[in-house]
Amino acid sequence: MKNEKKRDSALTELPLCSSSCTEILNHEVSKKTTTTQKDNRSRIWTFLCYPDSIPTDWEEKLSTLQWIRSPLHDRDIQPDDSIKKAHWHMLLAFPGKKSYNQILEITKSLNATIPQNVKNQKGLVRYFLHLDDPQKAQYKKSDIVSHGLNPDDFLVTQTDKKLLVREIVEYIRVNEITEMKDLAFYALSEKPEWFDLMSSGYTMFLNSIISSFRHSKKEQKADISSIIKQL
C-alpha cells in the first residue's frame, strides 16, 4: 500500500496534458541515475485507445507529434471465443528517446492504456493489419490514419516493391504505354499501390522505360513508312 502511494505521488508531480503534448515532452523529470541503471527510454511507443473513452479532440492533442493509428480492431477474438472490446492500436515516434513517465502523461490525456516501448516498428505497423497472422481478423490498410509518418514505409517490403515494379513494367509493355501521365492516371484510379510506389522514388526508372518504348515505336513507324515509299 505504501509503495502504491509513493508511485501515485510521483505521477501527480508531472504536469497534466491539458493543451499541448510538447510541453510534457519538454518536461524533465528530476531523478537520480547511475551509469549502471538500465535505460528504459525509447523513440517508439505504443498503447491502446477505446472509441468510448478517447477524447473528441485527440488528434489536436497529438498535433505536434508523429503517429500512426491502426484500423478499429472490432473483430479480435478472446481465447474463450468472445469478441474483444473494440480498440485502436497507436504508435508514437520521436526523433529522440522519451521516458515512460513522459509518454504516460500523453496516454492519460487520451484515457488510453499504459504505454509500452517498441523494439520492432515495422512489425508493429504490420500487426495493425494482422498481415503476418492470417488466422486473425484482417483489417484494411485504407483504414489506417497517420500524421507525419507514411505507413507504407513499414508495410511494403523490398520484395513487395520489386514485384510491384515488375507488374507495372509488364503493364507498360502489354498496353504499349507511351506517356507517363497515362500510367499515372491509371494507377491513381485503379492501382493505388502502384501510384504510391511511383510517387516514392521509382518515377525516373519507369519514365525511362516509357520513353524507350515510345522511341522504339517511332522508329518502327519510320521503318514502315520507308518501306511503303519504296513500293
C-alpha positions in Angstrom: 0.0 0.0 0.0 2.9 2.4 0.9 4.6 1.6 -2.4 1.4 2.4 -4.3 1.0 5.7 -2.6 4.6 6.6 -3.4 4.1 5.7 -7.0 0.8 7.7 -7.3 2.5 10.6 -5.6 5.4 10.5 -8.1 3.0 10.5 -11.0 1.0 13.5 -9.8 4.2 15.6 -9.7 4.1 15.6 -13.5 2.2 18.3 -15.4 -1.2 17.4 -16.9 -1.5 17.2 -20.7 -4.2 19.9 -21.0 -3.2 21.6 -24.2 0.0 20.6 -25.9 1.9 17.4 -25.5 5.0 19.2 -26.5 5.1 20.8 -23.0 5.0 17.3 -21.5 7.8 16.0 -23.7 10.0 19.0 -22.8 9.4 18.5 -19.1 12.4 16.9 -17.4 11.6 14.5 -14.6 14.3 15.0 -11.9 15.6 11.8 -10.5 18.8 10.1 -9.6 20.5 8.0 -12.2 23.7 5.9 -12.2 25.8 4.6 -15.0 24.6 1.0 -14.2 20.9 1.9 -14.3 19.1 0.4 -17.3 17.9 3.0 -19.9 14.2 2.3 -20.5 13.6 5.3 -22.7 12.6 4.7 -26.3 11.9 6.6 -29.6 8.9 4.4 -30.4 5.9 3.8 -28.1 2.6 2.1 -28.4 -0.7 1.9 -26.4 -4.4 1.2 -26.9 -7.3 3.7 -27.2 -11.0 2.9 -27.0 -13.8 4.6 -29.0 -16.0 5.1 -26.0 -13.3 6.9 -23.9 -10.9 8.7 -26.3 -11.4 12.5 -26.3 -13.0 14.0 -29.4 -10.0 16.3 -29.7 -7.4 13.5 -29.6 -5.9 14.5 -32.9 -5.4 18.0 -31.7 -3.7 16.7 -28.6 -1.2 14.8 -30.8 -0.9 17.5 -33.5 2.8 18.2 -32.7 3.8 14.5 -32.8 4.3 11.8 -35.4 1.9 8.9 -35.0 0.1 6.1 -36.7 -3.3 4.8 -35.6 -4.5 1.3 -36.6 -7.9 0.5 -38.1 -10.5 -0.1 -35.5 -9.9 -3.6 -34.2 -13.5 -4.7 -33.6 -13.3 -8.3 -34.7 -10.4 -9.6 -32.5 -11.2 -12.8 -30.6 -10.5 -13.7 -27.0 -9.2 -17.2 -26.0 -12.8 -18.0 -25.0 -14.0 -17.1 -28.5 -15.7 -13.9 -27.3 -15.1 -10.6 -29.1 -12.6 -8.3 -27.6 -13.6 -4.7 -26.8 -13.1 -2.6 -29.9 -9.9 -0.7 -29.8 -7.2 1.2 -31.8 -3.5 0.5 -31.6 -1.4 3.7 -31.5 2.2 4.2 -32.4 4.1 7.3 -31.4 7.5 8.1 -32.9 10.1 10.7 -31.8 13.5 11.9 -33.1 14.9 11.3 -29.7 14.3 8.9 -26.8 11.4 9.6 -24.3 10.8 8.2 -20.9 7.9 6.1 -19.7 6.7 8.9 -17.5 6.6 11.4 -20.4 4.6 9.1 -22.6 2.3 8.1 -19.6 1.1 11.7 -19.4 0.1 11.5 -23.0 -1.8 8.3 -22.6 -3.5 9.6 -19.6 -4.7 12.6 -21.6 -6.2 10.2 -24.1 -7.8 7.9 -21.5 -5.6 5.2 -23.0 -3.7 2.2 -21.6 -0.3 2.5 -20.2 2.4 2.8 -22.8 4.9 0.2 -23.9 8.2 0.8 -25.8 8.6 -0.8 -29.2 11.6 -2.7 -30.5 10.2 -3.5 -33.9 8.4 -0.6 -35.5 7.8 -2.3 -38.8 6.4 -5.4 -37.1 4.0 -3.3 -35.0 2.5 -1.5 -38.1 2.1 -4.8 -39.9 0.4 -6.1 -36.8 -2.1 -3.3 -37.1 -3.5 -5.2 -40.1 -2.5 -8.7 -38.8 -0.6 -9.2 -42.1 1.6 -11.9 -40.7 -1.1 -13.7 -38.8 -3.8 -14.8 -41.3 -5.7 -16.7 -38.6 -6.7 -13.4 -37.0 -9.2 -10.9 -38.4 -7.7 -9.0 -41.3 -8.0 -5.2 -41.5 -7.7 -2.7 -44.4 -4.7 -0.6 -44.9 -7.0 2.2 -46.1 -8.4 2.5 -42.6 -5.0 3.4 -41.1 -4.8 7.1 -40.0 -1.4 8.8 -39.6 0.3 12.1 -39.0 3.9 12.8 -40.0 4.6 9.2 -40.9 3.9 7.1 -44.0 2.6 3.6 -43.1 3.8 2.2 -46.4 7.3 2.7 -45.2 6.7 -0.1 -42.8 4.1 -2.2 -44.6 5.8 -2.7 -48.0 8.9 -4.8 -48.1 11.7 -4.6 -50.7 10.4 -7.9 -52.2 6.9 -6.4 -52.4 8.3 -3.4 -54.2 10.2 -5.5 -56.7 7.0 -7.5 -57.5 5.0 -4.3 -58.0 7.7 -2.8 -60.3 7.5 -6.0 -62.4 3.7 -5.7 -62.6 4.0 -2.0 -63.8 6.6 -2.8 -66.4 4.6 -5.6 -67.8 1.5 -3.4 -67.9 3.6 -0.8 -69.9 4.7 -3.5 -72.4 1.3 -5.2 -72.9 -0.7 -1.9 -73.2 2.0 -0.1 -75.1 2.1 2.9 -72.8 4.0 5.8 -74.3 3.1 8.6 -71.9 3.9 8.7 -68.2 0.6 10.6 -67.5 -1.4 7.7 -68.9 0.3 5.3 -66.5 0.0 7.7 -63.5 -3.8 8.3 -64.1 -4.4 4.6 -64.4 -2.5 3.8 -61.2 -4.3 6.6 -59.4 -7.7 5.3 -60.2 -7.2 1.6 -60.4 -3.9 0.6 -58.7 -3.3 2.8 -55.7 -0.4 0.6 -54.6 1.3 1.3 -57.9 0.7 5.0 -57.5 2.2 5.0 -54.0 5.3 3.2 -55.3 5.6 5.5 -58.3 5.5 8.6 -56.1 8.1 7.4 -53.7 11.2 7.1 -55.9 10.5 4.9 -59.0 9.2 7.6 -61.3 12.5 8.1 -63.1 13.1 4.4 -63.7 9.6 3.9 -65.1 9.7 7.1 -67.2 12.9 5.8 -68.8 11.2 2.6 -69.8 8.2 4.5 -71.2 10.5 6.9 -73.1 12.4 4.0 -74.6 9.2 2.2 -75.6 7.9 5.4 -77.2 11.2 5.9 -79.1 11.2 2.4 -80.4 7.6 2.7 -81.7 8.6 5.9 -83.5 11.5 4.0 -85.2 9.1 1.2 -86.2 6.7 3.7 -87.8 9.6 5.3 -89.6 10.8 2.0 -90.9 7.3 1.1 -92.1 6.9 4.4 -93.8 10.2 4.0 -95.6 9.2 0.5 -96.8 5.9 1.8 -98.1 7.5 4.6 -100.1 9.8 2.0 -101.8 6.8 0.0 -103.0 
